[in-house]
């Protein structure tokens, strides 16, 4: 195999990884908004946040990112990129992000292995991390949660209903928000 075709394969592989991470971050952003409208647990977590907090999740150096904002007792998905966020949770590279978004590694393990960095207030980052864990419990199947969570959540019947609703409407939400 010559060097040119090898680099093309690497490039295609990187592009595929980037597409998976970008789509997963979009899904997480949309799910954050959906779950924050209906989950009492997430509303409780958001109660202590200051109004207008903008945070983003992304990949270094110039990988995909999404921004979210607290408005009232909810989170609103702002779109792709770091839209005025003063708190950024960033994966060091696309491979580290891919491990997390594909359910092969939990956030706590990624942090312990120094696969991510924080720009901003550490207390706010812990709050965002707890909120993300709640949202992920509505996104991921049970077997994935057992692998990625220290203490996998046991969802009540109303929570399972919300999870089904989120899963049933997620694709529509992604299509609506794909251009943001």
C-alpha positions in Angstrom: 0.0 0.0 0.0 1.4 3.4 -0.9 1.6 6.3 1.4 -1.1 8.3 -0.4 -3.8 5.5 -0.2 -2.9 4.9 3.5 -3.4 8.6 4.3 -6.7 8.5 2.4 -7.9 5.6 4.5 -6.9 7.4 7.7 -8.7 10.5 6.5 -11.9 8.5 5.8 -11.6 6.9 9.2 -11.2 10.2 10.9 -14.2 11.7 8.9 -16.4 8.7 9.9 -15.4 9.1 13.6 -16.0 12.8 13.4 -19.5 12.3 11.9 -20.4 9.8 14.7 -19.2 12.2 17.4 -20.9 15.2 15.8 -24.2 13.2 15.5 -23.9 12.0 19.0 -23.3 15.4 20.4 -26.3 16.7 18.5 -28.4 13.9 19.9 -27.2 14.7 23.4 -28.0 18.4 23.0 -31.5 17.7 21.7 -32.1 15.1 24.4 -30.9 17.5 27.1 -33.6 19.9 25.9 -36.3 17.2 25.7 -35.5 15.7 29.1 -35.3 19.0 30.9 -38.9 19.8 29.9 -40.3 16.7 31.6 -37.8 15.2 34.2 -38.4 16.2 37.8 -34.9 14.9 38.6 -33.2 17.0 36.0 -35.3 20.1 36.9 -34.1 19.6 40.5 -30.5 19.5 39.4 -31.0 22.7 37.3 -32.7 24.6 40.2 -29.4 25.8 41.7 -27.9 26.9 38.3 -27.7 30.6 37.6 -30.1 31.8 34.8 -28.5 32.1 31.4 -25.6 29.7 32.1 -24.2 28.6 28.7 -22.0 25.5 28.5 -20.6 23.6 25.6 -19.3 20.1 24.9 -16.8 19.5 22.2 -13.6 18.0 20.9 -10.2 19.5 20.6 -8.6 21.0 18.6 -11.4 22.0 16.2 -13.7 19.1 16.3 -17.5 19.1 16.7 -19.1 21.0 19.6 -22.6 21.8 20.9 -23.8 24.6 23.2 -26.6 24.6 25.6 -28.2 27.3 27.8 -30.2 27.3 31.0 -33.5 29.2 30.6 -35.9 29.1 33.4 -36.1 25.5 34.7 -35.0 24.0 31.4 -32.0 23.6 29.1 -32.2 24.9 25.5 -30.0 23.5 22.7 -28.3 26.5 21.1 -26.7 24.7 18.2 -23.2 23.6 17.0 -20.1 25.3 18.2 -19.1 27.2 21.4 -21.8 29.9 21.3 -20.6 32.3 24.0 -20.0 29.5 26.5 -18.0 30.3 29.6 -17.9 26.6 30.6 -16.4 24.1 28.1 -16.0 20.4 28.6 -13.7 19.3 25.9 -12.3 15.9 24.8 -8.7 15.9 23.9 -9.2 14.1 20.6 -11.8 12.5 18.5 -10.9 9.0 19.7 -11.5 9.9 23.3 -14.9 11.4 22.4 -15.8 8.3 20.4 -15.2 6.0 23.4 -17.7 8.0 25.4 -20.4 8.6 22.9 -20.4 5.0 21.7 -20.9 3.7 25.3 -17.5 2.0 25.6 -16.4 4.3 28.4 -18.2 6.3 31.1 -17.6 9.9 31.8 -16.0 9.2 35.2 -13.4 6.9 33.5 -12.7 9.5 30.7 -12.0 12.1 33.4 -9.8 9.7 35.4 -7.8 8.9 32.3 -7.4 12.6 31.4 -9.2 12.2 28.1 -11.0 15.5 28.7 -10.3 19.0 29.9 -12.3 21.8 31.4 -12.3 25.5 30.6 -14.3 27.2 33.4 -15.6 26.7 36.9 -15.0 23.2 38.3 -18.2 23.4 40.5 -20.3 24.2 37.5 -18.6 21.4 35.5 -19.5 18.9 38.2 -23.1 20.2 38.1 -23.2 19.8 34.3 -21.7 16.3 34.6 -24.5 15.2 37.0 -27.1 16.7 34.7 -25.5 14.9 31.7 -25.7 11.6 33.6 -29.4 12.1 34.1 -29.9 12.8 30.4 -27.8 9.8 29.4 -30.0 7.5 31.5 -32.8 8.4 29.1 -30.7 7.9 26.0 -28.7 4.8 26.5 -30.0 1.2 26.7 -29.8 -0.5 30.1 -26.9 -2.8 29.2 -24.8 0.3 28.1 -25.6 2.1 31.4 -24.4 -0.9 33.4 -21.0 -0.6 31.6 -20.6 3.2 31.7 -22.1 4.2 35.0 -20.7 3.7 38.5 -24.2 3.2 39.8 -26.6 2.5 36.9 -30.0 4.2 37.5 -33.1 2.1 38.1 -35.8 4.0 36.3 -39.4 4.1 37.7 -42.4 3.4 35.4 -42.9 7.1 34.7 -39.2 7.5 34.0 -39.4 4.5 31.6 -42.3 6.2 29.9 -40.3 9.4 29.5 -37.3 7.3 28.1 -39.6 5.8 25.5 -40.9 9.2 24.6 -37.4 10.6 24.2 -36.3 7.6 22.1 -39.4 7.8 19.9 -39.0 11.6 19.2 -35.2 11.9 19.2 -34.8 11.5 15.5 -37.4 14.2 14.7 -35.7 16.5 17.2 -32.3 15.9 15.5 -33.8 16.6 12.1 -35.4 19.8 13.3 -32.1 21.0 15.0 -29.5 19.8 12.5 -29.0 23.2 10.9 -28.6 25.1 14.2 
